Amino acid sequence: MKYNSTDAEKRAAFAVADLMAAAARTAPKACGVDNIEVAILDGEEKDRLAEEMRRIAEKTEAAFFERDAGNLDNSHCVVLIGVRNNPLGLGDCGFCGFKNCGEMKKSGTNCTFNVTDLGIAVGSAVSIAADNRIDNRVMYTAGKAAVSLKLLGDPVQVCYGIALATSAKNIFFDRAPGCVLV
């Protein structure tokens, strides 16, 4: 049987997405408590996410949501990594800016340790993509749209999307700037 490179490259992207999910799961977590949620989207679900990104772009006039939605359209899949807000109860650490976990939770703020765990999980995941030479981009925009659609469930309020693509030229390289510093 003969396989063309396009099929093999797509299969490779999905195989790497699976490895990225495992890397996110096994990344170190504060107190050994796992609050990480991971999903991989393609097809209609990925299209739905891109459409939500476009809706947010129109609503907020943030053009980079539209730009990133276009990148998502041209990607094989997207790995979503989010974190449930589950304060670890480490006393009065105050890292979140509040006196204690109760005040923090009442305000709707996220536990600093949970968000740090998310960053470590995302770093572990993208290192797998890089080690396997799969073009990728961490997208706050895809994460925000995923939260809006509740793709990882209600408890997830912070999420990032990592789009994966294989092509002769990295589709994430020559992009218009997205952030304007104020």
ZADO-1210 file (C-alpha; in nm, 4 decimals, padded with zeros to 6 digits):
<atoms>
<atom x="00.0000" y="00.0000" z="00.0000" code="MET" pos="1"/>
<atom x="00.1216" y="00.3493" z="-00.0806" code="LYS" pos="2"/>
<atom x="00.0607" y="00.6400" z="00.1568" code="TYR" pos="3"/>
<atom x="00.1058" y="00.9966" z="00.0383" code="ASN" pos="4"/>
<atom x="00.2897" y="01.2407" z="00.2605" code="SER" pos="5"/>
<atom x="-00.0185" y="01.4563" z="00.3253" code="THR" pos="6"/>
<atom x="-00.1968" y="01.1637" z="00.4925" code="ASP" pos="7"/>
<atom x="00.1129" y="01.0696" z="00.6910" code="ALA" pos="8"/>
<atom x="00.1650" y="01.4284" z="00.8063" code="GLU" pos="9"/>
<atom x="-00.1936" y="01.4545" z="00.9269" code="LYS" pos="10"/>
<atom x="-00.1653" y="01.1231" z="01.1137" code="ARG" pos="11"/>
<atom x="00.1595" y="01.2492" z="01.2687" code="ALA" pos="12"/>
<atom x="-00.0132" y="01.5658" z="01.3923" code="ALA" pos="13"/>
<atom x="-00.2844" y="01.3596" z="01.5624" code="PHE" pos="14"/>
<atom x="-00.0310" y="01.1188" z="01.7116" code="ALA" pos="15"/>
<atom x="00.1575" y="01.4169" z="01.8540" code="VAL" pos="16"/>
<atom x="-00.1692" y="01.5659" z="01.9855" code="ALA" pos="17"/>
<atom x="-00.2218" y="01.2424" z="02.1821" code="ASP" pos="18"/>
<atom x="00.1315" y="01.2656" z="02.3225" code="LEU" pos="19"/>
<atom x="00.0717" y="01.6312" z="02.4121" code="MET" pos="20"/>
<atom x="-00.2409" y="01.5341" z="02.6082" code="ALA" pos="21"/>
<atom x="-00.0361" y="01.2773" z="02.7999" code="ALA" pos="22"/>
<atom x="00.2412" y="01.5314" z="02.8647" code="ALA" pos="23"/>
<atom x="-00.0105" y="01.7822" z="03.0008" code="ALA" pos="24"/>
<atom x="-00.1584" y="01.5158" z="03.2277" code="ARG" pos="25"/>
<atom x="00.1774" y="01.4016" z="03.3651" code="THR" pos="26"/>
<atom x="00.3235" y="01.7525" z="03.4107" code="ALA" pos="27"/>
<atom x="00.4030" y="01.8368" z="03.7742" code="PRO" pos="28"/>
<atom x="00.1141" y="01.9817" z="03.9747" code="LYS" pos="29"/>
<atom x="00.1103" y="02.1790" z="04.3013" code="ALA" pos="30"/>
<atom x="00.0476" y="01.9441" z="04.5948" code="CYS" pos="31"/>
<atom x="00.0038" y="01.6644" z="04.3389" code="GLY" pos="32"/>
<atom x="-00.3547" y="01.7817" z="04.2745" code="VAL" pos="33"/>
<atom x="-00.4618" y="01.7481" z="03.9108" code="ASP" pos="34"/>
<atom x="-00.7085" y="02.0160" z="03.7981" code="ASN" pos="35"/>
<atom x="-00.6090" y="02.0011" z="03.4315" code="ILE" pos="36"/>
<atom x="-00.8642" y="01.9295" z="03.1555" code="GLU" pos="37"/>
<atom x="-00.7528" y="01.8362" z="02.8028" code="VAL" pos="38"/>
<atom x="-00.9402" y="01.7829" z="02.4764" code="ALA" pos="39"/>
<atom x="-00.8406" y="01.7483" z="02.1112" code="ILE" pos="40"/>
<atom x="-01.0695" y="01.8950" z="01.8443" code="LEU" pos="41"/>
<atom x="-01.0869" y="01.8472" z="01.4704" code="ASP" pos="42"/>
<atom x="-01.3574" y="01.8580" z="01.2060" code="GLY" pos="43"/>
<atom x="-01.6872" y="02.0172" z="01.3016" code="GLU" pos="44"/>
<atom x="-01.5828" y="02.0852" z="01.6623" code="GLU" pos="45"/>
<atom x="-01.2690" y="02.2684" z="01.5454" code="LYS" pos="46"/>
<atom x="-01.4809" y="02.4635" z="01.2959" code="ASP" pos="47"/>
<atom x="-01.7255" y="02.5567" z="01.5730" code="ARG" pos="48"/>
<atom x="-01.4345" y="02.6848" z="01.7832" code="LEU" pos="49"/>
<atom x="-01.3042" y="02.8949" z="01.4906" code="ALA" pos="50"/>
<atom x="-01.6519" y="03.0414" z="01.4394" code="GLU" pos="51"/>
<atom x="-01.6692" y="03.1390" z="01.8068" code="GLU" pos="52"/>
<atom x="-01.3301" y="03.3073" z="01.7685" code="MET" pos="53"/>
<atom x="-01.4712" y="03.5056" z="01.4758" code="ARG" pos="54"/>
<atom x="-01.7788" y="03.6004" z="01.6797" code="ARG" pos="55"/>
<atom x="-01.5531" y="03.7287" z="01.9587" code="ILE" pos="56"/>
<atom x="-01.3455" y="03.9211" z="01.7017" code="ALA" pos="57"/>
<atom x="-01.6560" y="04.0932" z="01.5717" code="GLU" pos="58"/>
<atom x="-01.7928" y="04.1660" z="01.9186" code="LYS" pos="59"/>
<atom x="-01.4669" y="04.2991" z="02.0650" code="THR" pos="60"/>
<atom x="-01.3066" y="04.4404" z="01.7480" code="GLU" pos="61"/>
<atom x="-00.9956" y="04.2386" z="01.8366" code="ALA" pos="62"/>
<atom x="-00.8705" y="04.1462" z="01.4878" code="ALA" pos="63"/>
<atom x="-00.6232" y="03.8902" z="01.6213" code="PHE" pos="64"/>
<atom x="-00.9158" y="03.6580" z="01.7054" code="PHE" pos="65"/>
<atom x="-01.0025" y="03.6550" z="01.3333" code="GLU" pos="66"/>
<atom x="-00.6373" y="03.6013" z="01.2394" code="ARG" pos="67"/>
<atom x="-00.6086" y="03.3069" z="01.4790" code="ASP" pos="68"/>
<atom x="-00.9388" y="03.1593" z="01.3549" code="ALA" pos="69"/>
<atom x="-00.7851" y="03.1525" z="01.0068" code="GLY" pos="70"/>
<atom x="-00.4840" y="02.9671" z="01.1456" code="ASN" pos="71"/>
<atom x="-00.7194" y="02.7209" z="01.3130" code="LEU" pos="72"/>
<atom x="-00.8967" y="02.6658" z="00.9789" code="ASP" pos="73"/>
<atom x="-00.5612" y="02.5629" z="00.8287" code="ASN" pos="74"/>
<atom x="-00.4601" y="02.3365" z="01.1189" code="SER" pos="75"/>
<atom x="-00.5186" y="01.9636" z="01.1462" code="HIS" pos="76"/>
<atom x="-00.6394" y="01.9861" z="01.5035" code="CYS" pos="77"/>
<atom x="-00.6242" y="02.1910" z="01.8212" code="VAL" pos="78"/>
<atom x="-00.5304" y="02.0690" z="02.1681" code="VAL" pos="79"/>
<atom x="-00.7227" y="02.2478" z="02.4424" code="LEU" pos="80"/>
<atom x="-00.5654" y="02.2597" z="02.7866" code="ILE" pos="81"/>
<atom x="-00.7577" y="02.4249" z="03.0672" code="GLY" pos="82"/>
<atom x="-00.7659" y="02.4246" z="03.4435" code="VAL" pos="83"/>
<atom x="-01.0481" y="02.3971" z="03.6941" code="ARG" pos="84"/>
<atom x="-01.0421" y="02.6631" z="03.9633" code="ASN" pos="85"/>
<atom x="-00.9855" y="02.4537" z="04.2725" code="ASN" pos="86"/>
<atom x="-00.8006" y="02.6474" z="04.5447" code="PRO" pos="87"/>
<atom x="-00.5448" y="02.4284" z="04.7172" code="LEU" pos="88"/>
<atom x="-00.6083" y="02.5706" z="05.0643" code="GLY" pos="89"/>
<atom x="-00.2471" y="02.6513" z="05.1395" code="LEU" pos="90"/>
<atom x="-00.3427" y="02.8822" z="05.4228" code="GLY" pos="91"/>
<atom x="-00.3011" y="03.2521" z="05.3778" code="ASP" pos="92"/>
<atom x="-00.0450" y="03.2402" z="05.0955" code="CYS" pos="93"/>
<atom x="-00.1908" y="03.5537" z="04.9324" code="GLY" pos="94"/>
<atom x="-00.0319" y="03.4824" z="04.5925" code="PHE" pos="95"/>
<atom x="-00.3683" y="03.5558" z="04.4274" code="CYS" pos="96"/>
<atom x="-00.3885" y="03.8962" z="04.5939" code="GLY" pos="97"/>
<atom x="-00.6503" y="03.7979" z="04.8489" code="PHE" pos="98"/>
<atom x="-00.6218" y="03.7267" z="05.2216" code="LYS" pos="99"/>
<atom x="-00.7238" y="03.3629" z="05.1876" code="ASN" pos="100"/>
<atom x="-00.8753" y="03.1054" z="04.9509" code="CYS" pos="101"/>
<atom x="-01.2300" y="03.1817" z="05.0644" code="GLY" pos="102"/>
<atom x="-01.2048" y="03.5491" z="04.9700" code="GLU" pos="103"/>
<atom x="-01.0360" y="03.4576" z="04.6433" code="MET" pos="104"/>
<atom x="-01.3076" y="03.2093" z="04.5506" code="LYS" pos="105"/>
<atom x="-01.5865" y="03.4535" z="04.6419" code="LYS" pos="106"/>
<atom x="-01.4349" y="03.7151" z="04.4081" code="SER" pos="107"/>
<atom x="-01.4222" y="03.4744" z="04.1124" code="GLY" pos="108"/>
<atom x="-01.0445" y="03.4986" z="04.0888" code="THR" pos="109"/>
<atom x="-00.8370" y="03.1923" z="03.9964" code="ASN" pos="110"/>
<atom x="-00.5975" y="03.0191" z="04.2333" code="CYS" pos="111"/>
<atom x="-00.2427" y="03.1121" z="04.1396" code="THR" pos="112"/>
<atom x="-00.1266" y="02.7551" z="04.1851" code="PHE" pos="113"/>
<atom x="-00.3940" y="02.6250" z="03.9448" code="ASN" pos="114"/>
<atom x="-00.2939" y="02.8785" z="03.6782" code="VAL" pos="115"/>
<atom x="00.0746" y="02.7965" z="03.7316" code="THR" pos="116"/>
<atom x="-00.0050" y="02.4277" z="03.6847" code="ASP" pos="117"/>
<atom x="-00.1782" y="02.5186" z="03.3585" code="LEU" pos="118"/>
<atom x="00.1336" y="02.6995" z="03.2374" code="GLY" pos="119"/>
<atom x="00.3516" y="02.3994" z="03.3208" code="ILE" pos="120"/>
<atom x="00.1089" y="02.1648" z="03.1414" code="ALA" pos="121"/>
<atom x="00.1048" y="02.3865" z="02.8307" code="VAL" pos="122"/>
<atom x="00.4860" y="02.4036" z="02.8346" code="GLY" pos="123"/>
<atom x="00.5101" y="02.0255" z="02.8598" code="SER" pos="124"/>
<atom x="00.2660" y="01.9824" z="02.5722" code="ALA" pos="125"/>
<atom x="00.4351" y="02.2253" z="02.3333" code="VAL" pos="126"/>
<atom x="00.7731" y="02.0685" z="02.4063" code="SER" pos="127"/>
<atom x="00.6332" y="01.7428" z="02.2664" code="ILE" pos="128"/>
<atom x="00.5182" y="01.9224" z="01.9502" code="ALA" pos="129"/>
<atom x="00.8590" y="02.0861" z="01.9129" code="ALA" pos="130"/>
<atom x="01.0443" y="01.7584" z="01.9741" code="ASP" pos="131"/>
<atom x="00.8392" y="01.6023" z="01.6948" code="ASN" pos="132"/>
<atom x="00.8770" y="01.8967" z="01.4552" code="ARG" pos="133"/>
<atom x="00.5037" y="01.9685" z="01.4348" code="ILE" pos="134"/>
<atom x="00.4292" y="02.3383" z="01.3786" code="ASP" pos="135"/>
<atom x="00.2227" y="02.4726" z="01.6641" code="ASN" pos="136"/>
<atom x="00.0992" y="02.7924" z="01.8220" code="ARG" pos="137"/>
<atom x="-00.0325" y="02.8524" z="02.1714" code="VAL" pos="138"/>
<atom x="-00.3482" y="03.0602" z="02.1336" code="MET" pos="139"/>
<atom x="-00.5149" y="03.2505" z="02.4127" code="TYR" pos="140"/>
<atom x="-00.7871" y="03.3276" z="02.1574" code="THR" pos="141"/>
<atom x="-00.8771" y="02.9610" z="02.1050" code="ALA" pos="142"/>
<atom x="-00.8777" y="02.9112" z="02.4810" code="GLY" pos="143"/>
<atom x="-01.1102" y="03.2060" z="02.5379" code="LYS" pos="144"/>
<atom x="-01.3476" y="03.0752" z="02.2720" code="ALA" pos="145"/>
<atom x="-01.3335" y="02.7253" z="02.4254" code="ALA" pos="146"/>
<atom x="-01.4272" y="02.8709" z="02.7655" code="VAL" pos="147"/>
<atom x="-01.7106" y="03.0665" z="02.6027" code="SER" pos="148"/>
<atom x="-01.8425" y="02.7426" z="02.4489" code="LEU" pos="149"/>
<atom x="-01.7796" y="02.5485" z="02.7738" code="LYS" pos="150"/>
<atom x="-01.5899" y="02.2847" z="02.5758" code="LEU" pos="151"/>
<atom x="-01.4004" y="02.1696" z="02.8854" code="LEU" pos="152"/>
<atom x="-01.6943" y="02.2099" z="03.1226" code="GLY" pos="153"/>
<atom x="-01.8197" y="02.4850" z="03.3513" code="ASP" pos="154"/>
<atom x="-01.5425" y="02.4755" z="03.6101" code="PRO" pos="155"/>
<atom x="-01.2762" y="02.5681" z="03.3499" code="VAL" pos="156"/>
<atom x="-01.2340" y="02.9461" z="03.3296" code="GLN" pos="157"/>
<atom x="-00.8770" y="02.9581" z="03.1978" code="VAL" pos="158"/>
<atom x="-00.7731" y="02.7669" z="02.8870" code="CYS" pos="159"/>
<atom x="-00.5267" y="02.7769" z="02.5991" code="TYR" pos="160"/>
<atom x="-00.5551" y="02.6183" z="02.2576" code="GLY" pos="161"/>
<atom x="-00.2556" y="02.4777" z="02.0749" code="ILE" pos="162"/>
<atom x="-00.3128" y="02.4482" z="01.7005" code="ALA" pos="163"/>
<atom x="-00.1099" y="02.1855" z="01.5124" code="LEU" pos="164"/>
<atom x="-00.0234" y="02.1975" z="01.1441" code="ALA" pos="165"/>
<atom x="00.2150" y="02.0345" z="00.9005" code="THR" pos="166"/>
<atom x="00.3007" y="02.2196" z="00.5823" code="SER" pos="167"/>
<atom x="00.6045" y="02.3207" z="00.3842" code="ALA" pos="168"/>
<atom x="00.5986" y="02.6624" z="00.5523" code="LYS" pos="169"/>
<atom x="00.4938" y="02.7241" z="00.9103" code="ASN" pos="170"/>
<atom x="00.1461" y="02.8822" z="00.8899" code="ILE" pos="171"/>
<atom x="00.1976" y="03.0506" z="01.2275" code="PHE" pos="172"/>
<atom x="00.5171" y="03.2331" z="01.1288" code="PHE" pos="173"/>
<atom x="00.4228" y="03.5317" z="00.9102" code="ASP" pos="174"/>
<atom x="00.1253" y="03.6574" z="01.1039" code="ARG" pos="175"/>
<atom x="00.0066" y="04.0115" z="01.1639" code="ALA" pos="176"/>
<atom x="00.0871" y="04.1330" z="01.5150" code="PRO" pos="177"/>
<atom x="-00.1925" y="04.0601" z="01.7571" code="GLY" pos="178"/>
<atom x="-00.1329" y="04.2606" z="02.0686" code="CYS" pos="179"/>
<atom x="-00.1053" y="04.6331" z="02.1046" code="VAL" pos="180"/>
<atom x="00.0782" y="04.7433" z="02.4145" code="LEU" pos="181"/>
<atom x="-00.0863" y="05.0299" z="02.5986" code="VAL" pos="182"/>
</atoms>
